[in-house]
Amino acid sequence: MTRRTALKSAPEPAVTSLLTRHEVLARHLPGLNSRWLAECRTAALARFQEAGLPGRQVEEWRYTPLGALAGIAFQPARLSPAAEVHALPTAILPLDGCRLMMVNGGLDAALCDLGRLPKGLQVHSLAHVLNTHPERLEPWLATSAAGPMADLNSASFHDGVLIHLAAGTVAETPLHLVSVGVAVDHPVDFHPRVVVVLEDEARATLVESHCGVVDQPYFSNGVVEIYLGRNAHLTHVKLQDEAPEGWHVASHAVDLAEGAAYHATVLHTGGRLARHQVRVRLRGPHAEARLDGAYLVDGIAQVDDTIVIDHEAPHCRSRQLWKGVLDGKGRGVFQGKVRVARAAQKTDAYQLSRALLLSPQAEADGKPELEIYADDVKCGHGSAVGALDDAALFYLTSRGIGRAEARRILMEAFVAEVIDGVEEPAVREALAGLVRRRLGGMG
Amino acid sequence: MPLLDIRNLHATVDGTEILKGIDLVIQPGEVHAVMGPNGSGKSTLSYVLTGREGYRVTAGEVLYRGRDLLAMAPEERAREGIFLAFQYPVEIPGVVGMTFLRAAVNAVRKHRGQDALDAMQFVKLARQKARDLEMDEEMLKRSVNTGFSGGEKKRFETLQMALLEPSLIMLDEMDSGLDIDALRLVADAVQRMRSTERGMLVITHYQRILSLLPPDRVHILSAGRIIQSGDRTLAEELERTGYGAFQERAA
């Protein structure tokens, strides 16, 4: 696809365009008949107007200010997909099972494959639910995601997905949710919204893939809200493989009741700039959160993973493991914060982030933070930034393996610790294949 | 033509001269032992011959089957048949043993104009060679050398040697970290690889391994020079008198 250098209309600051546009769009947003939602959207809009795009002066956004977005003249996304999209899903992750497809933030029924939807699992277009039974969303929607970008999403989203798993239900096959950005004639922004509810004792695997069919910049500003009931178990894999022109911001909020378990693995292989932000609340005792992540960046791309885990109840466990491979002028940021409330005795929390720098211009920043108000806890963190191990490299080449292949083997091994943690074999294999291909072009 | 012909080899590490003029010729079928005290340059010699970074050759030349060995990259040397069993094999977490072995074997096979082995063919071959070494197959599913005992590491080195079928085998302190049974097993495996085409260079501090792997020639290395060469009786003499006597004589 050719890249168009000149934009047709004169660029105007994105914030202004997003806000003035909102007045027009608001009339078309779903669920306006329900008062709580209208109020929620209005309040979110007011907060975003007040805060603006987060800049360097905001501590949480220090390494990844979004001011540059203001220089791109985003226009509302077209809701009808381009023909190119129909060929794409198999090119991303070859996964069997149910597939949901969102194009520019809107669920596209024609592209979904819900033929093998497990019993007890309900999947709905958010727009549809908001127009027909908005009250079904009231307990969940916009109760946990916070921050200026989540607010912008709340004010702007026109569709998304509601995934609901009934109590005691086990969804055997993974549910694959694909979000595609289509920006062909002008830069577009869209704000996908996903709500996932697993009732007590339910179990499921959700795979999220993000990609783009574009020759223009695009901005995906998603929010995912996840509620896990007692002893519910969610495996959540996210692949961020946006096009090189893609700006990706995602705000995830995860809420765990007693005994619930959440295991997330995020893999960044694309994007111009990606910010993956997660807030986990361990609200019930004996809940467990494990968040693993890997990113591969080169060129001038930047990936930022910012995690906050709130231990609010006793006997909870949390783990964070992050691995980054950086080449060119790539930049990686990992901010992991663990807050342990006074009541959260016997907390067991650990985080580790490691970055592998392949080029002298690449940069990795890490900021581990522990905020502990309880006195009987086990909390720790570690981080390291380094180059490929020369001794290991020599060992491999001394056995006949070429230098380039040896480097790739070591890079793959470095990332493997994260990828190997994915329990579902088909998903794990697909991710490993993607990592292998991506690393082939690095180092 | 000699298999290996080292002529007046000088090498430095971090600007310090470690090898100060080594001459050594290995003919096909011969086993040579290089013995010497710690710091005499034994390991440096093995690293210079395998092309490790940081080891700079300042004078002399090395011909391998008549070709300039020092001009070759480490992987090229390995593909041409040079193998070093390391004294301290490096742990490589995340790289599965079986995957690593197959990548190495196929790189060498490709160089020899042979077809690559697929996963099934390779697993069969590796299993058989592992059995010969009384190695637990589970070890091949683990990360390379990671968490291995000293003995396991040496067995894994020997397995690589058996799979790669090199022409020039160098053993750097093969007996360190091995109990007598494991040493015998490893030495037997190396002994089985002795042939009229292969040459071996056994680098060792102690005479122990040489009784299991009798050398044709023994060289005593001291302060970067070979101070005496002889047949296997030299190793026995060394065992009785210690290095001191030889060093005094050389001085």
Interface residues (C-beta under 8 A of the other chain):
Chain A: D389 D390 A391 A392 F394 Y395 L396 T397 S398 R399 G400 I401 G402 R403 E405 A406 I409 L410 E412 A413 F414 A416 E417
Chain B: T50 G51 R52 E53 A73 P74 E75 R77 A78 R79 L84 F86 P89 V90 I92 P93 G94 V95 T99 F100 A103 A104 A107 V108 H111 S143 V144 Q160 L164
